[in-house]
């Protein structure tokens, strides 16, 4: 608290209000991102895959990964990953193989069909990046500042989880 209670409380309330606005914005942006991806797939006539699955394929890219690795990278949570990986394998977007060392673990990688989905998402993000910059909405410095700030919050939250117990 501040030595001047009235001023400190006002500044503190201003910061908490801005922090809560930021949290709400991050949530809205994530939902909006999924809607944008969904709309793109509807536009190109691919209806069997949902936005979360398309984003999962994009994030896997050319890597061979396990569900645990996807969770540890911070892309997805819990059974949602396992469910979506299973569905993507069933629909032919991914291959899966048991790991040689740990037979309980399964590694996945994209099939050619999965790579086509990844490419659609990549093209969408490329168009958006170009549009943001061309319209002067966000440039290299602005995006760098946003990323730096978000990484700081990410580190802070990770530290809170790590050292809370």
Secondary structure by P-SEA (a helix, b strand, c coil): ccccaaaaaaaaaaaaaaaaaaaaaaaaaaaaaaaaaaaaaaaaccccccaaaaaaaaaaccccccaaaaaaacccccaaaaaaaaaaaaacccccccccccccbbbbbbcaaaaaaaaaaaaaaaaaaaaaaaaccccaaaaaaaaaaaaaaaaaaaaaaaccc
